[in-house]
Amino acid sequence: MSTPETPPRRILGIDPGLQNTGYAVLEISDKGPRVCEAGVVRSAEGRDPADMARRLKTLYDGICLVLDEWRPGVIVVEQLYAHYEHPRTAILMAHARGAYFLAGAQRGIPVLSYAATKVKKLVTGSGHAGKEQMQYAVARELRLAKLPEPHDVADALAIALCHYFAGTNILRGTSGAVFTGVNMKALLGDDPDAIDTEDEGPRS
């Protein structure tokens, strides 16, 4: 009698934004994490910036497509940080995060948050690493052929990688959205297997 296959362990990292949301799916194996897919979900072109409900639905529908295709065991996002000089930015970000938390909850997928400094510390060794340092660290750890771009995707890869490094045990088993994919061949190279191998604070 054959035993059922264990479903692949996948982490969905999300860099939430009201206009652009970066996402990255990592699959975990004995060889470490590998990138399955990464890209950006954008609000539909021509959308009235004041039409918050429609914008959120567009982003929600978009991330639901990613969830249903890849079926990750966990979703990780960056913890909300409010700078006293720009409180509105945090409020707008919270709208987008709420849509992604809802999408995860509806599918029974746990959603975790990590402070920006925690992500930087686990990925680079420094809680105050800059954007470029983060890109190099992500490219090295995921054996990418080039630095991940745009920054929305790089940040999504970093948050997913952070969760992998954190070693948590919580892993288990279109409607108007515009997807901007990443050239996976350019990112990973022709033969990606050829290479062997806490505080809260403002973004850099």
N, C-alpha and C positions, 0 to 999 in steps of 0.2 A: 504494500500500500504506500503510495507516494505521499510525502509530506508537503503541505503547501509552502510555496516560496515565501521567504521573509521579504516584505516590501522594502524597497530601497529607502534608506534614511536620507531625507532631504531637508535643507534649511532654506527658507525664503527670507532674504534680507530686503528691507524696504527703506528707502530714503524718502520720506513723505514730503510732498509739496503740493500746494494747491494748483499750481500751473503744471509742474513736471514732477513726476514721481519715479525715482530710479528703483529698479528691482533686480535681484540676482538670486538664482537658484543654485545652491551647492548640493552635490550628492556626496555622501560620506561612505568610504569603503576602507578596507585594510590599508590601502595605499595612501589614504588621506583624502582631503576634499578635492573635488573637481567641479568646474563650472559646467552646468547643464545649459543654462540660458541666462542672458542678462539684457536689459534694455530699459526703455523709458516709456511710461504711460503718460500721455499728455491730454489735457482738456481739449475737447473738440475745437477745431479752428473756427474763428469767428464767434465764439461763445461770448456773450455779454459778461464782462467781469463782475457785474453786480448780481448776476443770476446765480447766487451761491448754490441753491438746491440742485440746479441742473449740472453745475460743474462737479459737485460732489457725487452725483449719481453717475456721471461719466467716468470719474476716477474709480468709483466703487465697482462699476460694471467691468472696467478694464482689469482691475486686480483680481476680480472673481474669475476671469478667464484664465489668468495665470495659476490661480489656486486649483481650479478644476483640471487643468492640463497636467500640472506637475505634482499635485497632492503632497505638499510638504508636511512634515511632522510637526513643524514649529515655524512661527513667523516671528522675526525679530525686527524691531524698529529702534531708532535713536530716541532716548528719553527727551521729553520736552524741556527746553531751556528758555527762560524768558530774561532778556536783557532789559534793564530798567529804561534804557533809552529807546527801545523798539518793542514795546509790549504788543503792538498790533501784529507783528510778525508771528509771535508765539500763538496768538489767538487764531490766526489764519491757519497756522500749521496744525493746531489742535483739531480744527474741522477735518482736515485730511486724515489725520491719525485716527479719528473716530470712525471714519468710513472703513478703514482697514481693520480696525479692531472688530467692528461689526461683522465684516466678511469672514474673519477668522472664527468668531464665536458661533456664527451660523453653521459652520462646518465642523465644529468641535475641535478646532486647531488652537492650541495655546499661543498667546501673543505675549512676547516678553520685550522689555525695554532696557537699554543700556545707556548710561551717561556717556556723553561724547568723550570725556577723558578716559573712561573705562575702555572704550573701543580703541582709542589711540594707544593706551598702555598695553593692552593685550596683543595688538597687531604689530606695534613698532617697538615697544619697550619704553616709550615715553608718553606720558599723558598730555604733553604739549606739542606733539608732532604737527608739522604743517601739512598742507594738502599734498605737496609733491612727495614728501617723505612717506606719507600714507600710500600714495600710488605705487611707489617703488616697493614698499613692504608687501602690498597686496599682490603685485606682479610676481614677486619672488616666491611668496608662500604658495600661490596657486599655479606657479610654473607657466606664467603667461608669456607670450612672445613679445608683447609690447605693454606699455602702461595703459591701464584701463581708462577709457574716456567714454562719455563726458563725466564730469564730477558726480552727477547724480548716480551713475552706474558704479563708479569707483567707491562712493560712500555706501551703496547697497552691498557691494562685495565685502567691504570692510566690516560692516555690521554683522553679516552672515559669518564671516571668518572669526569675528570676535566671539560669537556664540559657540563656534566649534572649539576655539581655544579655551573657553570658559569651562568646557567639560561637563556641562549640565546634563542631567539624566532625563530631561523632560521630552527628549525626542521619542516619537512613536511612528512603531510600524511605518454683440459688441455694439455695442450700442453707442456709437459716437466716439468711443475712445480711439485715440490715434496712437499706435504703437511705433516707437522708433527703436528698431532692433540694433544690436551690435554685431558687427562682422565677426562672427565667432572664429572663422579660419584665421583672420588677421590677428585676433586677440590671442588665440591659443597656438597658432603656428600650424604647419603642415602635419607635425607629428608630436602632439602634446605629451605622449607617453615616453618620448625619447629622453626626457630629462628626469633623472632620479633625484631622486633626491634623498580716587574713585569718587573720584569726586566729580561733581558737576562743574562745568565751566563753559565759557563761551567758545564757539567754533573759532578755528584759526582763520 
